[in-house]
Amino acid sequence: MVKVIQGKEGDLFQCEVCGLKYASREMGERCEAWCTEHKSCNLDIIKSAVQEDIPPTL
């Protein structure tokens, strides 16, 4: 089951295996299912991952 995280612009759905976050529950669940079954990440899935606020570098 994906973890629901409160984001600035709505809920994010986090894969509990690899930790990547998605804007839709469906993508979070697809990622978690893939990670669990294959013990790896799928590039077609993770390209839909979203970044949280990352402080700018100087």
FIDOKE-149185 format. One record per residue (C-alpha): residue in one letter; y negated, z, x. Coordinates in steps of 0.5 Angstrom, whole numbers, plus 500, padded with zeros to 3 digits. Example, Ala and Ser with C-alpha at 12.3 -4.5 7.8 and 13.67 -1.06 7.14 Angstrom:
2
<node><type>a</type><c2>509</c2><c3>516</c3><c1>525</c1></node>
<node><type>s</type><c2>502</c2><c3>514</c3><c1>527</c1></node>
END
This chain:
58
<node><type>m</type><c2>500</c2><c3>500</c3><c1>500</c1></node>
<node><type>v</type><c2>493</c2><c3>498</c3><c1>503</c1></node>
<node><type>k</type><c2>488</c2><c3>503</c3><c1>504</c1></node>
<node><type>v</type><c2>482</c2><c3>503</c3><c1>500</c1></node>
<node><type>i</type><c2>475</c2><c3>504</c3><c1>504</c1></node>
<node><type>q</type><c2>468</c2><c3>504</c3><c1>501</c1></node>
<node><type>g</type><c2>464</c2><c3>499</c3><c1>504</c1></node>
<node><type>k</type><c2>456</c2><c3>498</c3><c1>504</c1></node>
<node><type>e</type><c2>457</c2><c3>492</c3><c1>500</c1></node>
<node><type>g</type><c2>464</c2><c3>494</c3><c1>496</c1></node>
<node><type>d</type><c2>471</c2><c3>496</c3><c1>497</c1></node>
<node><type>l</type><c2>475</c2><c3>494</c3><c1>503</c1></node>
<node><type>f</type><c2>482</c2><c3>494</c3><c1>503</c1></node>
<node><type>q</type><c2>485</c2><c3>496</c3><c1>510</c1></node>
<node><type>c</type><c2>492</c2><c3>494</c3><c1>513</c1></node>
<node><type>e</type><c2>495</c2><c3>500</c3><c1>514</c1></node>
<node><type>v</type><c2>500</c2><c3>497</c3><c1>520</c1></node>
<node><type>c</type><c2>494</c2><c3>494</c3><c1>524</c1></node>
<node><type>g</type><c2>488</c2><c3>496</c3><c1>521</c1></node>
<node><type>l</type><c2>484</c2><c3>490</c3><c1>519</c1></node>
<node><type>k</type><c2>480</c2><c3>490</c3><c1>513</c1></node>
<node><type>y</type><c2>479</c2><c3>485</c3><c1>508</c1></node>
<node><type>a</type><c2>474</c2><c3>484</c3><c1>502</c1></node>
<node><type>s</type><c2>480</c2><c3>483</c3><c1>497</c1></node>
<node><type>r</type><c2>486</c2><c3>487</c3><c1>496</c1></node>
<node><type>e</type><c2>491</c2><c3>481</c3><c1>496</c1></node>
<node><type>m</type><c2>489</c2><c3>479</c3><c1>503</c1></node>
<node><type>g</type><c2>490</c2><c3>486</c3><c1>505</c1></node>
<node><type>e</type><c2>497</c2><c3>486</c3><c1>502</c1></node>
<node><type>r</type><c2>499</c2><c3>480</c3><c1>505</c1></node>
<node><type>c</type><c2>497</c2><c3>482</c3><c1>512</c1></node>
<node><type>e</type><c2>501</c2><c3>489</c3><c1>511</c1></node>
<node><type>a</type><c2>507</c2><c3>485</c3><c1>508</c1></node>
<node><type>w</type><c2>507</c2><c3>480</c3><c1>514</c1></node>
<node><type>c</type><c2>505</c2><c3>486</c3><c1>519</c1></node>
<node><type>t</type><c2>511</c2><c3>490</c3><c1>517</c1></node>
<node><type>e</type><c2>516</c2><c3>484</c3><c1>517</c1></node>
<node><type>h</type><c2>514</c2><c3>481</c3><c1>523</c1></node>
<node><type>k</type><c2>511</c2><c3>486</c3><c1>527</c1></node>
<node><type>s</type><c2>506</c2><c3>482</c3><c1>529</c1></node>
<node><type>c</type><c2>499</c2><c3>479</c3><c1>526</c1></node>
<node><type>n</type><c2>499</c2><c3>472</c3><c1>523</c1></node>
<node><type>l</type><c2>492</c2><c3>468</c3><c1>525</c1></node>
<node><type>d</type><c2>492</c2><c3>464</c3><c1>518</c1></node>
<node><type>i</type><c2>491</c2><c3>471</c3><c1>515</c1></node>
<node><type>i</type><c2>487</c2><c3>475</c3><c1>520</c1></node>
<node><type>k</type><c2>482</c2><c3>470</c3><c1>520</c1></node>
<node><type>s</type><c2>480</c2><c3>473</c3><c1>513</c1></node>
<node><type>a</type><c2>479</c2><c3>479</c3><c1>516</c1></node>
<node><type>v</type><c2>472</c2><c3>482</c3><c1>515</c1></node>
<node><type>q</type><c2>468</c2><c3>486</c3><c1>520</c1></node>
<node><type>e</type><c2>465</c2><c3>493</c3><c1>519</c1></node>
<node><type>d</type><c2>458</c2><c3>494</c3><c1>522</c1></node>
<node><type>i</type><c2>458</c2><c3>494</c3><c1>529</c1></node>
<node><type>p</type><c2>452</c2><c3>496</c3><c1>533</c1></node>
<node><type>p</type><c2>448</c2><c3>491</c3><c1>537</c1></node>
<node><type>t</type><c2>449</c2><c3>490</c3><c1>544</c1></node>
<node><type>l</type><c2>443</c2><c3>490</c3><c1>549</c1></node>
END
